[in-house]
Amino acid sequence: MDHDIRLKRTYFRAWHRGTREADLMIGGFFDAHHAGWSATELDWFEALLEEQDVDIMGWAIGSIPCPPEWDTAMMQTMRSLDFVPLPE
């Protein structure tokens, strides 16, 4: 699949998670970082989107242990939460 099409599809999936909190965290992470992702990093993020929101958010904020397969440099960046926009 073309890289631009993958990004558009992934953008939609990142911003339409089911709860506003998940949209902000996961979609915000995508918006802040996707431009510099390699195909491998995009693969990782697309696979992460298959996980449950409550798990992704728990791993990112550290409230639940992160499984080794997800505990990567990208998850460390997600844990920084510097990208999460504050609600207006």
N, CA and C of each residue as an Amber inpcrd file, in Angstrom:
protein
   264
   0.8480000  -1.1760000   0.0000000   0.0000000   0.0000000   0.0000000
   0.8960000   1.2430000   0.0000000   0.4910000   2.2340000  -0.7110000
   1.2050000   3.5100000  -0.7900000   1.3490000   4.1280000   0.6070000
   2.5110000   4.7160000   0.8900000   2.7950000   5.2980000   2.2070000
   1.7810000   6.3880000   2.5800000   1.4360000   7.2600000   1.6440000
   0.4780000   8.3360000   1.9410000  -0.9030000   7.7880000   2.2760000
  -1.3200000   6.7460000   1.5920000  -2.6170000   6.1240000   1.8910000
  -2.5860000   5.4870000   3.2740000  -1.4700000   4.8200000   3.5920000
  -1.3330000   4.2390000   4.9380000  -1.4330000   5.3240000   6.0070000
  -0.7670000   6.4480000   5.7800000  -0.8130000   7.5340000   6.7650000
  -2.2240000   8.0740000   6.9320000  -2.9510000   8.2450000   5.8420000
  -4.3250000   8.7450000   5.9310000  -5.2120000   7.7690000   6.6900000
  -5.0710000   6.4950000   6.3970000  -5.8600000   5.4770000   7.0880000
  -5.4940000   5.4280000   8.5690000  -4.2110000   5.5040000   8.8500000
  -3.7460000   5.4570000  10.2320000  -4.1770000   6.7000000  11.0020000
  -4.1430000   7.8580000  10.3450000  -4.6310000   9.0860000  10.9700000
  -6.0730000   8.9040000  11.4250000  -6.9150000   8.3950000  10.5490000
  -8.3210000   8.2030000  10.8910000  -8.4640000   7.2550000  12.0810000
  -7.7500000   6.1520000  12.0330000  -7.8450000   5.1700000  13.1170000
  -7.3090000   5.7240000  14.4320000  -6.2840000   6.5680000  14.3700000
  -5.7040000   7.1470000  15.5820000  -6.6460000   8.1510000  16.2320000
  -7.4210000   8.8640000  15.4260000  -8.3010000   9.9120000  15.9460000
  -9.7420000   9.4690000  16.1630000 -10.0670000   8.2290000  15.8790000
 -11.4350000   7.7230000  16.0590000 -11.3980000   6.4530000  16.8880000
 -11.0050000   6.6140000  18.1470000 -10.7950000   5.4810000  19.0310000
 -12.0350000   5.1060000  19.8260000 -12.9160000   6.0290000  20.0810000
 -14.1120000   5.7080000  20.8560000 -14.2910000   6.5720000  22.0880000
 -13.1890000   7.1050000  22.6130000 -13.3020000   8.0460000  23.7280000
 -12.4380000   9.2590000  23.4040000 -12.8300000  10.3850000  23.9280000
 -12.0810000  11.6160000  23.6700000 -10.6600000  11.5210000  24.2220000
 -10.5240000  10.8990000  25.3970000  -9.2030000  10.7730000  26.0080000
  -8.2610000   9.9630000  25.1230000  -8.7590000   8.8480000  24.5930000
  -7.9290000   8.0210000  23.7050000  -7.6340000   8.7570000  22.4070000
  -8.6250000   9.4660000  21.8760000  -8.3920000  10.2500000  20.6570000
  -7.2560000  11.2470000  20.8710000  -7.2970000  11.9570000  21.9890000
  -6.2720000  12.9690000  22.2550000  -4.8950000  12.3550000  22.4380000
  -4.8240000  11.2550000  23.1690000  -3.5210000  10.6500000  23.4230000
  -2.9710000   9.9770000  22.1680000  -3.7420000   9.1160000  21.5610000
  -3.2480000   8.3250000  20.4300000  -3.1910000   9.1700000  19.1580000
  -4.2480000   9.9360000  18.9130000  -4.2460000  10.8220000  17.7490000
  -3.2230000  11.9340000  17.8850000  -3.0830000  12.4630000  19.0910000
  -2.0930000  13.5070000  19.3310000  -0.6810000  13.0000000  19.1170000
  -0.4200000  11.7730000  19.5530000   0.8870000  11.1590000  19.3220000
   1.1370000  11.0110000  17.8250000   0.1440000  10.5380000  17.1060000
   0.2830000  10.3990000  15.6540000   0.5930000  11.7430000  15.0140000
  -0.1870000  12.7560000  15.3420000   0.0100000  14.0810000  14.7440000
   1.4040000  14.6350000  15.0230000   1.8780000  14.4380000  16.2400000
   3.1590000  15.0130000  16.6400000   4.3550000  14.2920000  16.0250000
   4.2060000  13.0220000  15.6530000   5.3920000  12.2440000  15.2960000
   5.3620000  11.5420000  13.9480000   4.2280000  11.4010000  13.3140000
   4.1520000  10.5500000  12.1170000   5.0260000  11.0140000  10.9500000
   5.2760000  12.3050000  10.8450000   6.0190000  12.8290000   9.6940000
   7.4200000  12.2370000   9.5910000   8.0070000  11.8790000  10.7040000
   9.3540000  11.3500000  10.6750000   9.4510000   9.8360000  10.7440000
   8.3130000   9.1430000  10.7010000   8.3230000   7.6920000  10.8540000
   8.8110000   6.9630000   9.6180000   9.5780000   5.9460000   9.8610000
   9.9670000   5.0150000   8.8080000   8.8140000   4.0280000   8.5940000
   8.9390000   3.1970000   7.5960000   7.9210000   2.1700000   7.3520000
   7.8200000   1.2250000   8.5470000   8.9390000   0.9220000   9.1770000
   8.9390000   0.0310000  10.3430000   8.2110000   0.6700000  11.5210000
   8.4270000   1.9480000  11.7360000   7.7380000   2.6490000  12.8270000
   6.2460000   2.7450000  12.5430000   5.8800000   2.9740000  11.2980000
   4.4650000   3.0000000  10.9390000   3.8480000   1.6170000  11.1360000
   4.5750000   0.5680000  10.7970000   4.1010000  -0.7970000  11.0610000
   3.8110000  -0.9870000  12.5400000   4.7400000  -0.5290000  13.3910000
   4.5670000  -0.6510000  14.8450000   3.3080000   0.0620000  15.3020000
   3.1240000   1.2940000  14.8340000   1.9680000   2.0710000  15.2700000
   0.6640000   1.4510000  14.7750000   0.6400000   0.9880000  13.5380000
  -0.5620000   0.3320000  13.0200000  -0.9000000  -0.9130000  13.8410000
   0.1040000  -1.6740000  14.2210000  -0.1340000  -2.8490000  15.0580000
  -0.6140000  -2.4330000  16.4440000  -0.0530000  -1.3590000  16.9800000
  -0.4910000  -0.8600000  18.2870000  -1.9740000  -0.5020000  18.2660000
  -2.4490000   0.0410000  17.1670000  -3.8540000   0.4320000  17.0620000
  -4.8030000  -0.7490000  17.1600000  -4.3010000  -1.9560000  16.9980000
  -5.1270000  -3.1540000  17.1470000  -5.3690000  -3.4990000  18.6150000
  -4.5810000  -2.9160000  19.5000000  -4.7200000  -3.1710000  20.9380000
  -5.8770000  -2.3500000  21.5020000  -6.3140000  -2.7190000  22.6810000
  -7.4000000  -2.0130000  23.3570000  -6.9100000  -0.6450000  23.8370000
  -7.7650000   0.3530000  23.7120000  -7.4060000   1.7080000  24.1340000
  -6.9790000   1.7640000  25.5930000  -7.6960000   1.0690000  26.4440000
  -7.3730000   1.1060000  27.8720000  -5.9700000   0.5630000  28.1170000
  -5.5560000  -0.4290000  27.3340000  -4.2000000  -0.9580000  27.4780000
  -3.1700000   0.0420000  26.9640000  -3.4030000   0.5860000  25.7750000
  -2.4650000   1.5620000  25.2060000  -2.2800000   2.7330000  26.1680000
  -3.3740000   3.2460000  26.6710000  -3.3010000   4.3960000  27.5700000
  -2.6080000   4.0190000  28.8750000  -2.9020000   2.8370000  29.4070000
  -2.2550000   2.3770000  30.6340000  -0.7540000   2.2160000  30.4650000
  -0.3440000   1.6710000  29.3130000   1.0930000   1.5250000  29.0470000
   1.7540000   2.8860000  28.9180000   1.0480000   3.8150000  28.2690000
   1.6250000   5.1450000  28.0250000   1.7510000   5.9660000  29.3020000
   0.7930000   5.8360000  30.2060000   0.8760000   6.6270000  31.4380000
   1.5420000   5.8610000  32.5800000   1.8170000   4.5790000  32.3360000
   2.5310000   3.7900000  33.3310000   1.6720000   3.1940000  34.4190000
   0.3580000   3.1800000  34.2400000  -0.5070000   2.6200000  35.2720000
  -0.5860000   1.0960000  35.2040000  -0.1970000   0.5260000  34.0720000
  -0.1020000  -0.9280000  33.9510000   1.2200000  -1.2570000  33.2500000
   1.7990000  -2.4010000  33.5630000   3.0780000  -2.7650000  32.9290000
   2.9130000  -2.9240000  31.4150000   3.8910000  -2.4550000  30.7100000
   3.8960000  -2.5350000  29.2560000   4.5580000  -3.8400000  28.8270000
   3.8720000  -4.6400000  27.9960000   4.5020000  -5.8670000  27.4970000
   5.7670000  -5.5450000  26.6920000   6.7400000  -6.4290000  26.7330000
   8.0190000  -6.1610000  26.0540000   7.8760000  -5.8280000  24.5710000
   6.9290000  -6.4500000  23.8810000   6.7990000  -6.1810000  22.4410000
   6.3540000  -4.7530000  22.1390000   5.7650000  -4.0750000  23.1100000
   5.3320000  -2.6930000  22.9150000   6.2540000  -1.6950000  23.5970000
   7.1420000  -2.1750000  24.4460000   8.0200000  -1.2870000  25.2140000
   9.2410000  -0.9120000  24.3700000   9.0200000  -0.0150000  23.4380000
  10.0320000   0.4100000  22.4700000  10.3240000   1.8940000  22.6520000
  11.2230000   2.4010000  21.8390000  11.5180000   3.8390000  21.8690000
  10.2660000   4.6490000  21.5530000   9.4170000   4.1360000  20.6790000
   8.1830000   4.8680000  20.3590000   7.2540000   4.9320000  21.5710000
   7.1680000   3.8570000  22.3520000   6.3410000   3.8940000  23.5580000
   6.9630000   4.8550000  24.5650000   8.2840000   4.9140000  24.6390000
   8.9340000   5.8720000  25.5350000   8.5560000   7.2980000  25.1420000
   8.5050000   7.5650000  23.8530000   8.0840000   8.8830000  23.3830000
   6.6320000   9.1320000  23.7460000   5.7930000   8.1240000  23.5810000
   4.3850000   8.2690000  23.9480000   4.2510000   8.5440000  25.4430000
   5.0990000   7.9170000  26.2360000   5.0550000   8.1240000  27.6920000
   5.3910000   9.5630000  28.0810000   6.1200000  10.2670000  27.2460000
   6.4850000  11.6400000  27.5820000   5.2580000  12.5410000  27.6470000
   4.2330000  12.2280000  26.8810000   2.9620000  12.9570000  26.8570000
   3.1210000  14.4420000  26.5720000   4.2570000  14.8460000  26.0320000
   4.4610000  16.2530000  25.6990000   3.5900000  16.7070000  24.5380000
   3.0480000  15.7730000  23.8090000   2.2980000  16.0820000  22.5950000
   0.8010000  16.2190000  22.8490000   0.3110000  15.8280000  24.0250000
  -1.1310000  15.7920000  24.2660000  -1.6800000  17.1970000  24.3990000
  -2.5870000  17.5920000  23.4950000  -3.1750000  18.9350000  23.5970000
  -4.1190000  19.0130000  24.7980000  -4.1200000  20.1410000  25.4350000
  -5.0370000  20.3430000  26.5630000  -6.4210000  20.7090000  26.0400000
  -7.4760000  20.1760000  26.6560000  -8.8280000  20.5230000  26.2100000
  -9.0950000  22.0060000  26.4220000  -9.8860000  22.5480000  25.5540000
 -10.2320000  23.9900000  25.6610000 -11.4710000  24.1770000  26.4970000
